[in-house]
Amino acid sequence: MSAPTQSGLRPLRAAAAALLCGFGVMAAELTAVRLLAPHFGDSAYVWTNVIGAILAAMAVGAALGGRLAGRANAERWPFRALLAAATLLLVAPWLTGWLGDALLPADLPLDAAMPVLIRASLVAAMLVFAPPLLLLAMVTPLLVVLVARSGIPLGRAAGDVAAAGTAGSLMGTFAATHWLVPGFGCRMAMAFAALGLLVAALLVAPVRQRANAGIALLVAALVPWLHRGPLRAPAQGHRLLAERETPYQYLQVVRSEAPPERTALLINEGLDSFHSLAIEGSCFTDGAYYDWHAIAPLLAGDGTRPRELRALSIGDAAGTLRAVYAAVHPGVPVDAVDLDAETMALGDAFFPGPKATGERFALDGRVFLERAVRRWHVIHVDAYAHQVYVPAHLASREFFTAAYDRLVDGGILACNVGAIDLDDAVLRAIATTLGSVFDEVRVLLVPRSRNALLVARRGRAIRPTTLRGEPPAMRAGTRAADRERWQQMLTLCADPAAWHQIEPWSHELRDDRPELDELLFDSYVDDEDPRRIVNGAGSRGLHDVEQAAHSAYSAGDYAEVIALASQARELSAYMRWLLGNARWSLRHLHSAALEYRAGLAIAGDGDLRQRLGRQLAALETERKPLLAAEQAAARNGWLATSGALLAAALWIVLLRRA
């Protein structure tokens, strides 16, 4: 083999540098989403933004590197690009945390977060990860030309460099997912990627720059030890008990400082949501959907617990449902399944108190159910991915068929589905699919929440009226307030009007038609708030409408309240109060505020005026973060658009100059 020319590069050095560069590219790309997850989540849209920004940057980098490769000083550029890229990746964790605070408003509500998070994650990806990946994409064409200058045929040089880079990418892919992130955390994983790039820079550095490259490598080795503290600071008034980065997600356990203490398990961006909850001194969760799932065994037994009752919890997380069962259905075993074993470990460590006994499995719920041989009286499904997404394979006809086969006759399948009203597209799609398998399906909108309890029964009708009898005994020593709450829940659920049937969706969800992501995106992004009051333009008398609207509101049929109001000849302050409450329940917060104000304009000085004022004041407190979210979404959209236009202009200028 001929010796390299002065400006050439030995093939072995070039191959090693290409391998390390490929490792750094894939390790950084896969770690980038995990680094963003504590602030912006790791939804499909965040992944798309990161991959899109990186691919665009690498396209520019490849073109720029090809042009620089034709220059006389081409041998200098691989070292410069690798050194700069490594430096940017080393500071990426700090930049990400800073952008998380800068781009997201405080107290961001989950149901208004999607537009903010999607646009903010695009801005963050463009600012933090596009520049270093652009630089890394410059390296491959430069290495090919430098190897060719050493006397190697151009085709062989291109093939060898590409092969080495692909092998490095393969190593980076597996190392980041299976070793670096779960074993060391995403900050250290990014540092490993940067250190690999610095070694590559040392390999390709001109002789007079090798000392500087060695010093940079030694300094960079110390940088990871400067990363201290959590990836995301806990919200004000809470303290962080634990933080974990697992192969699946980012987890935090936080506890409120004000009594009664509330311990919550948060995943990824957290926001105002949680995936497990425990409240000091109570066996319940202050009316959260976990409490209402405890109704399911009584529906399976037509008002009583079935003999030898056994339940299954899919998506058990830290065991909140098992804690509720231990109090409400003492002695009943609940088998628990969760994909992430770390959530169970955190439940054992930080969620004290009795929990129902039963077997536990760290496994995908679909895989478990299709291979199980046991039958259960109740199967609870509370599995979520990426914070808000119901996994498509746990909401298909095929999954519900597997659940049907694992239930005893008369058994109940109870699903937690995020929904504000009965017209929610995700709720309708899942209910329609569930109804294609089970004999009867009913929906309970959980009061004061964004959740619906979707209940289906095998082989028999669902009979809520059987809940009117004396409830089965709770665990000895349960406090009186919890017993009273349990009785109130049973009273509400015993009313058939509380259970709704869903208007069918156009078709069923199938494994080969995973449409839930798109439906959920529409549910969380589309703003259905009309931002105007209802005008009474009908012919019905006010008294008649008020009575009908009161009944509809009591039954939780908020859309009917609005429809009835439009039929009245005129609207009173009381109707405005009902309309405001109904719109608030439907999360039409802007319209609700307008309804309360319209009611105050015509109300007298009595109790109704005070109620309207109190409701408006409370609503404005809740509306404040929503308004901040809308402003942040608009700002982030402007930043993303401006950044894309600026990047395009910069691309054109750089390519022309190069």
C-alpha positions in Angstrom: 0.0 0.0 0.0 1.4 3.4 -0.9 2.1 5.9 1.9 -0.3 8.7 2.4 0.4 12.1 0.9 0.8 15.1 3.1 -2.9 15.9 2.9 -4.1 12.3 2.9 -5.3 10.1 5.8 -4.4 6.5 6.5 -7.4 4.2 5.9 -7.3 2.6 9.3 -7.5 6.0 11.1 -10.3 7.1 8.8 -12.2 3.9 9.4 -11.8 4.2 13.2 -12.9 7.9 13.0 -15.9 7.0 10.9 -16.9 4.2 13.3 -16.7 6.6 16.3 -18.6 9.3 14.3 -21.4 6.8 13.4 -21.5 5.8 17.1 -21.8 9.4 18.2 -24.5 10.2 15.6 -26.9 7.4 16.6 -26.1 7.6 20.4 -26.8 11.3 20.3 -30.0 11.0 18.2 -31.5 8.3 20.4 -30.5 10.0 23.6 -31.8 13.3 22.4 -35.4 12.3 22.8 -34.7 10.9 26.3 -33.0 14.2 27.2 -36.1 16.1 26.0 -38.6 13.8 27.6 -38.6 15.3 31.1 -39.6 18.6 29.6 -41.4 17.9 26.3 -42.4 14.3 26.6 -41.4 11.5 24.1 -44.5 11.3 22.1 -44.5 10.3 18.4 -44.5 14.0 17.6 -41.5 14.7 19.7 -39.7 11.8 18.0 -40.7 13.2 14.6 -39.5 16.7 15.4 -36.1 15.4 16.6 -35.6 13.0 13.7 -36.8 15.7 11.2 -34.5 18.4 12.6 -31.6 16.0 12.6 -32.2 14.7 9.1 -32.5 18.2 7.7 -29.3 19.3 9.5 -27.4 16.2 8.2 -28.5 16.9 4.7 -27.0 20.4 4.9 -23.9 19.0 6.6 -23.3 16.3 4.0 -23.6 18.9 1.2 -21.3 21.3 3.0 -18.8 18.6 3.8 -18.7 17.6 0.1 -17.8 21.1 -0.9 -15.2 21.5 1.8 -13.6 18.2 0.7 -12.5 19.9 -2.5 -10.5 22.5 -0.7 -6.7 22.4 -0.3 -7.0 22.5 3.5 -9.7 19.7 3.6 -7.6 17.7 6.1 -8.3 20.4 8.8 -12.1 20.1 8.7 -12.8 16.7 10.1 -10.9 17.6 13.3 -12.7 21.0 13.5 -16.1 19.4 12.9 -15.7 16.6 15.4 -14.3 18.9 18.1 -17.1 21.4 17.7 -19.8 18.7 17.6 -18.4 17.0 20.7 -18.4 20.4 22.6 -22.0 21.0 21.6 -23.2 17.6 22.8 -21.4 18.0 26.1 -23.4 21.2 26.8 -26.7 19.8 25.4 -28.1 18.7 28.8 -27.7 22.2 30.2 -29.2 23.8 27.0 -32.1 21.4 27.1 -32.9 22.2 30.7 -32.7 25.9 30.1 -35.0 25.7 27.0 -37.4 23.5 29.0 -37.8 26.4 31.4 -37.8 29.1 28.8 -40.2 27.5 26.3 -42.8 26.0 28.6 -45.1 28.1 31.0 -45.3 27.1 34.6 -48.3 25.0 35.6 -48.9 23.8 32.1 -52.2 21.9 32.0 -52.1 18.5 30.3 -55.2 19.0 28.2 -53.7 22.2 26.7 -50.2 21.0 26.5 -49.9 19.2 23.2 -49.5 22.3 20.9 -47.0 23.8 23.3 -45.0 20.6 23.7 -44.9 19.8 20.0 -43.7 23.2 18.9 -41.4 23.7 21.8 -39.7 20.3 21.1 -39.1 21.3 17.5 -37.5 24.6 18.6 -35.3 22.7 21.1 -34.3 20.1 18.6 -33.3 22.8 16.1 -31.3 24.7 18.6 -29.7 21.9 20.6 -29.2 18.9 18.3 -29.3 20.2 14.7 -26.0 22.1 14.9 -23.8 19.2 16.2 -25.4 16.7 13.8 -24.8 19.1 10.9 -21.2 19.1 11.8 -21.0 15.3 12.1 -22.6 14.9 8.7 -19.7 16.9 7.2 -17.2 14.3 8.3 -18.0 11.4 6.1 -17.4 13.1 2.7 -14.3 14.7 4.1 -12.9 11.3 5.2 -13.7 9.7 1.9 -11.7 12.3 0.0 -8.8 12.2 2.4 -8.5 8.5 2.2 -8.6 8.7 -1.6 -5.8 11.2 -1.4 -3.7 8.6 0.4 -3.7 6.5 -2.8 -6.8 4.3 -2.1 -9.3 4.0 -5.1 -12.2 6.4 -4.6 -14.9 3.7 -4.7 -13.0 1.6 -2.1 -12.5 4.6 0.1 -16.2 5.5 0.0 -17.2 1.9 0.7 -14.8 1.5 3.7 -15.8 4.8 5.3 -19.5 4.1 4.8 -19.2 0.5 6.2 -17.3 1.7 9.3 -19.8 4.5 9.9 -22.7 2.1 9.6 -21.1 -0.3 12.0 -20.6 2.5 14.5 -24.2 3.6 14.1 -25.3 0.1 14.8 -23.2 0.0 18.0 -24.5 3.4 19.0 -28.1 2.4 18.5 -27.9 -0.7 20.8 -25.5 0.9 23.3 -27.7 4.0 23.9 -31.0 2.1 24.3 -29.8 -1.0 26.2 -26.8 0.2 28.1 -26.0 3.9 28.3 -29.4 5.5 29.1 -30.8 2.9 31.5 -27.4 2.2 33.1 -25.9 5.7 33.4 -28.7 8.2 32.4 -29.2 10.3 29.4 -26.7 13.0 30.5 -23.9 10.5 30.8 -25.0 8.8 27.6 -24.6 12.1 25.7 -21.2 12.6 27.3 -20.1 9.1 26.1 -21.1 10.1 22.6 -19.1 13.3 22.9 -16.1 11.5 24.3 -16.2 9.1 21.3 -16.2 12.0 19.0 -13.2 13.6 20.7 -11.3 10.3 20.3 -12.2 10.5 16.6 -11.0 14.1 16.5 -7.7 13.0 18.0 -7.3 10.3 15.3 -7.8 12.7 12.4 -6.2 15.8 13.9 -3.3 17.4 12.0 0.0 16.7 13.8 0.2 20.2 15.3 -3.3 19.9 16.7 -3.1 16.5 18.4 -1.9 18.0 21.7 -4.9 20.3 21.8 -7.2 17.4 20.9 -5.7 15.3 23.8 -6.2 18.2 26.3 -9.8 18.6 25.1 -10.4 14.9 25.6 -9.1 15.1 29.2 -11.2 18.2 30.0 -14.3 16.7 28.5 -13.9 13.5 30.6 -14.5 15.7 33.6 -17.6 17.4 32.3 -20.1 14.6 33.1 -19.3 14.9 36.7 -20.5 18.5 36.7 -24.1 17.3 35.9 -25.8 17.3 39.3 -29.4 17.4 40.4 -32.5 16.1 38.7 -33.2 16.3 35.0 -36.4 18.2 35.9 -36.8 20.1 39.2 -40.0 19.2 41.1 -42.9 21.7 41.1 -43.1 24.3 43.8 -44.4 22.8 47.0 -43.1 19.3 46.2 -40.0 17.4 47.0 -38.3 14.8 44.8 -38.1 11.4 46.4 -36.7 9.4 43.4 -35.7 9.8 39.8 -35.2 6.9 37.3 -34.3 6.6 33.7 -35.5 3.2 32.5 -35.4 1.6 29.0 -39.0 2.8 28.6 -39.4 6.2 30.2 -38.3 8.9 32.6 -39.8 8.5 36.1 -40.1 10.7 39.1 -41.7 10.2 42.5 -42.7 13.5 44.2 -44.4 14.2 47.4 -46.3 17.4 48.3 -45.1 19.4 51.4 -48.5 20.6 52.5 -50.7 18.2 54.4 -52.2 15.8 53.6 -49.1 14.5 51.8 -49.7 13.4 48.2 -47.2 11.0 46.7 -47.3 10.8 42.9 -45.5 8.8 40.3 -44.8 11.0 37.2 -43.6 9.9 33.8 -41.7 12.0 31.2 -43.0 15.6 31.3 -45.4 15.0 34.2 -47.3 18.3 34.0 -50.5 18.2 36.1 -50.9 14.5 35.7 -49.7 11.3 37.5 -49.6 7.6 36.9 -49.9 6.5 40.6 -51.1 8.4 43.6 -51.3 7.9 47.3 -52.8 10.4 49.8 -51.7 10.2 53.4 -54.5 9.0 55.7 -56.8 7.9 53.0 -57.3 4.6 51.1 -58.8 6.6 48.2 -57.2 9.1 45.8 -59.5 12.1 46.3 -61.9 11.1 43.6 -59.4 10.2 40.9 -60.3 7.4 38.5 -58.6 4.7 40.5 -61.4 5.0 43.1 -64.2 4.5 40.6 -62.5 1.3 39.2 -63.3 -0.3 42.6 -67.0 -0.4 41.4 -66.2 -3.0 38.8 -66.2 -6.1 41.0 -69.7 -5.2 42.3 -70.9 -4.9 38.7 -69.5 -8.3 38.0 -71.4 -9.8 41.0 -74.6 -7.8 40.4 -74.2 -5.8 43.6 -72.1 -8.2 45.6 -68.6 -9.5 45.4 -68.4 -12.7 43.3 -67.2 -15.8 45.2 -63.4 -16.3 45.0 -63.1 -12.9 43.3 -59.8 -12.4 41.6 -58.8 -9.3 39.5 -56.1 -8.4 37.1 -54.5 -4.9 36.8 -52.8 -4.2 33.4 -50.7 -1.0 33.7 -50.4 -1.3 37.5 -47.5 1.1 37.8 -46.8 1.8 41.6 -49.9 -0.2 42.7 -52.6 2.5 43.4 -55.4 0.3 42.2 -54.2 -2.6 44.5 -54.1 -0.1 47.4 -57.8 0.8 46.8 -58.7 -2.8 46.5 -57.0 -3.6 49.8 -59.4 -1.3 51.6 -62.6 -1.7 49.6 -62.3 -5.4 48.8 -60.1 -6.8 51.6 -58.6 -10.2 51.0 -59.2 -10.1 47.2 -56.1 -10.9 45.2 -55.2 -8.6 42.3 -52.6 -9.8 39.8 -50.5 -6.9 38.5 -48.9 -6.4 35.1 -46.7 -3.5 34.0 -44.2 -3.2 31.2 -41.7 -1.3 33.4 -40.5 -3.2 36.4 -39.0 0.0 37.9 -42.5 1.4 38.4 -43.3 -1.6 40.7 -40.0 -1.1 42.6 -40.8 2.6 43.1 -44.2 1.6 44.4 -42.7 -0.8 46.9 -40.2 1.9 48.1 -42.3 5.1 48.2 -46.0 4.2 48.2 -46.5 2.7 51.7 -49.7 1.0 53.0 -51.5 -2.2 52.4 -52.0 -3.4 48.9 -53.9 -6.4 47.5 -51.9 -9.6 47.3 -51.5 -11.4 44.0 -48.8 -12.2 41.4 -46.8 -9.5 39.7 -45.4 -9.6 36.2 -43.0 -7.2 34.4 -44.4 -7.7 30.9 -46.3 -6.1 28.1 -50.0 -6.4 28.9 -51.0 -7.8 25.5 -48.3 -10.5 25.6 -49.3 -11.5 29.1 -53.0 -11.7 28.4 -52.6 -13.8 25.2 -50.4 -16.3 27.1 -52.3 -16.4 30.4 -54.3 -19.5 31.4 -56.1 -18.1 34.4 -59.5 -16.4 34.3 -60.5 -13.3 36.2 -63.8 -11.8 37.4 -62.4 -8.3 36.6 -59.7 -7.0 34.3 -58.6 -3.4 34.7 -56.8 -1.7 31.9 -54.9 1.5 32.8 -51.9 1.3 30.4 -50.5 4.5 28.9 -47.5 5.2 26.9 -45.8 8.6 26.5 -48.0 10.1 29.2 -51.3 10.4 27.3 -51.3 7.7 24.7 -53.4 4.6 25.0 -51.1 1.9 23.3 -52.8 0.9 20.1 -52.2 -2.8 20.6 -54.1 -2.5 24.0 -57.2 -1.0 22.4 -57.7 -3.2 19.3 -60.4 -5.7 18.6 -57.8 -8.4 18.9 -56.8 -7.3 22.4 -60.4 -7.1 23.6 -61.0 -10.5 22.2 -58.1 -11.8 24.3 -59.5 -10.1 27.4 -63.0 -11.5 26.7 -61.5 -15.0 26.6 -59.8 -14.5 30.0 -62.9 -13.4 31.8 -65.4 -15.6 33.6 -69.0 -15.5 32.5 -70.4 -12.2 33.7 -66.9 -10.8 34.2 -66.1 -7.1 33.7 -63.5 -5.4 31.7 -62.9 -1.9 33.0 -60.7 0.6 31.0 -59.5 4.0 31.9 -59.7 6.3 28.9 -58.8 10.0 28.9 -61.9 11.9 27.8 -63.6 15.1 28.7 -67.0 14.3 27.1 -68.9 11.6 25.4 -68.0 12.9 21.9 -64.3 12.4 22.4 -62.9 10.7 19.4 -60.6 8.3 21.3 -63.4 7.3 23.7 -65.9 6.7 20.8 -63.3 4.6 18.9 -62.4 2.4 21.9 -66.0 2.0 22.9 -67.1 1.0 19.4 -64.3 -1.5 19.2 -65.1 -2.9 22.7 -68.8 -3.2 21.8 -67.9 -5.3 18.8 -66.6 -8.0 21.2 -68.5 -7.7 24.5 -72.2 -8.1 25.1 -72.7 -4.7 26.7 -70.6 -1.5 27.1 -71.3 1.5 29.3 -69.3 4.7 30.1 -69.1 6.7 33.3 -67.6 10.1 33.1 -65.5 10.4 36.3 -66.5 13.6 38.1 -64.0 16.4 38.3 -61.5 14.7 36.0 -60.4 14.2 32.4 -61.1 10.4 32.6 -63.9 8.1 31.6 -64.5 4.6 33.1 -65.4 2.3 30.2 -67.0 -0.9 31.4 -67.9 -4.0 29.3 -69.4 -7.2 30.5 -69.1 -10.8 29.2 -72.4 -12.6 28.6 -74.7 -10.5 30.8 -76.2 -7.0 31.1 -74.6 -4.4 33.2 -77.1 -3.7 36.1 -76.2 -0.5 38.0 -79.3 -0.6 40.1 -77.9 -3.6 42.0 -75.5 -1.2 43.6 -78.3 0.3 45.8 -78.0 -2.3 48.5 -75.8 -2.4 51.5 -72.1 -2.2 50.3 -69.8 -5.1 51.2 -67.6 -4.6 54.3 -64.5 -2.5 53.9 -61.2 -3.2 55.6 -61.3 -2.8 59.4 -60.1 0.5 60.6 -61.0 2.4 57.5 -61.7 6.0 58.4 -65.2 7.3 58.4 -64.6 9.9 55.6 -63.5 7.1 53.3 -66.6 5.0 54.2 -68.8 8.0 53.4 -67.0 8.6 50.1 -67.4 5.0 49.1 -71.2 5.2 49.8 -71.5 8.4 47.8 -69.7 6.7 44.8 -72.0 3.7 45.0 -75.1 6.0 45.2 -74.0 7.9 42.1 -73.1 4.7 40.2 -76.4 3.0 41.1 -78.2 5.6 39.0 -78.6 4.2 35.5 -78.5 7.8 34.1 -74.9 8.1 35.2 -73.9 5.4 32.7 -73.9 6.3 29.0 -73.9 4.5 25.7 -71.5 5.9 23.1 -72.6 6.8 19.6 -70.6 4.4 17.4 -67.5 5.4 15.6 -67.2 4.8 11.8 -65.2 1.5 12.2 -63.4 -0.7 14.7 -59.8 -0.4 15.8 -57.7 -3.3 14.5 -54.0 -4.2 14.9 -53.4 -3.3 11.3 -55.2 0.1 11.7 -53.4 1.8 14.7 -55.3 5.1 14.5 -55.3 6.1 18.1 -52.3 8.4 18.0 -53.9 10.5 15.3 -57.3 10.5 17.2 -55.6 11.5 20.4 -53.7 14.3 18.7 -57.0 15.7 17.4 -58.5 15.3 20.8 -55.8 17.3 22.5 -55.0 19.8 19.8 -58.4 20.7 18.3 -60.0 23.6 20.3 -63.7 22.9 20.4 -64.4 25.9 22.6 -66.7 28.2 20.6 -65.7 31.2 22.8 -69.2 32.6 22.7 -72.3 32.5 24.8 -75.5 30.6 24.0 -78.3 32.8 22.7 -81.8 31.7 23.5 -83.6 31.9 20.1 -86.2 29.1 20.5 -89.8 29.0 21.5 -89.8 27.0 24.7 -90.7 28.7 28.0 -87.9 29.5 30.4 -89.3 27.5 33.4 -89.6 24.4 31.2 -86.1 24.7 29.9 -84.6 25.3 33.4 -86.2 22.2 34.7 -85.0 20.1 31.8 -81.5 21.6 31.9 -81.2 21.0 35.6 -82.0 17.3 35.1 -79.6 17.0 32.2 -76.8 18.7 34.2 -77.5 16.4 37.2 -77.1 13.4 34.9 -73.8 14.7 33.5 -75.2 15.4 30.0 -73.6 18.7 29.5 -74.1 18.9 25.8 -77.8 18.5 26.4 -77.8 21.5 28.7 -76.4 23.7 25.9 -78.8 22.3 23.4 -81.8 23.0 25.7 -80.6 26.5 26.4 -80.7 27.3 22.6 -84.4 26.3 22.6 -85.5 28.9 25.2 -87.1 32.2 24.3 -84.8 33.9 26.8 -82.2 32.9 29.3 -82.1 33.7 33.0 -79.1 34.2 35.3 -79.7 30.7 36.6 -79.5 29.2 33.1 -76.3 31.2 32.6 -75.0 29.5 35.8 -75.9 26.1 34.5 -74.4 26.8 31.1 -71.2 28.0 32.7 -71.0 24.9 34.8 -71.7 22.7 31.8 -69.1 24.4 29.6 -66.6 24.2 32.4 -67.2 20.4 32.6 -66.7 20.2 28.8 -63.4 22.2 29.2 -64.9 25.1 27.2 -63.3 27.4 29.7 -63.4 30.6 27.6 -67.1 30.1 26.9 -67.8 29.3 30.5 -66.3 32.6 31.6 -68.5 34.4 29.1 -71.6 32.6 30.4 -70.8 33.5 34.0 -70.2 37.2 33.1 -73.5 37.2 31.1 -75.2 35.8 34.2 -73.7 38.4 36.5 -74.9 41.2 34.1 -78.6 40.2 34.7 -78.4 38.7 38.2 -79.8 40.4 41.3 -78.0 40.9 44.5 -78.9 37.5 46.0 -77.3 34.1 46.5 -77.2 33.4 42.7 -75.0 36.4 42.1 -72.6 35.2 44.8 -72.5 31.8 43.2 -71.8 33.2 39.8 -69.0 35.4 41.2 -67.4 32.5 43.1 -67.6 30.2 40.0 -66.1 32.9 37.8 -63.3 33.6 40.2 -62.5 29.9 40.5 -62.7 29.5 36.7 -60.3 32.4 36.1 -57.7 30.7 38.4 -58.0 27.5 36.2 -58.1 29.5 33.0 -54.9 31.4 33.7 -52.5 28.5 32.9 -54.6 27.7 29.8 -54.1 31.3 28.5 -50.4 31.0 29.3 -50.3 27.7 27.3 -52.0 29.3 24.3 -49.6 32.2 24.3 -46.6 29.8 24.6 -47.9 27.7 21.8 -48.2 30.7 19.5 -44.7 32.0 20.5 -43.1 28.5 20.0 -44.8 28.2 16.6 -43.4 31.5 15.6 -39.9 30.5 16.8 -40.1 27.2 15.0 -41.1 28.8 11.7 -38.5 31.6 12.0 -35.9 29.0 12.8 -36.7 26.9 9.8 -36.6 29.9 7.5 -33.3 31.1 9.0 -31.8 27.7 8.7 -32.8 27.5 5.0 -31.3 30.9 4.3 -28.1 29.9 6.1 -27.9 26.7 4.1 -28.1 28.6 0.9 -25.5 31.1 2.0 -23.1 28.4 3.3 -23.4 26.2 0.2 -22.8 29.2 -2.1 -19.8 30.3 -0.2 -18.4 26.7 0.0 
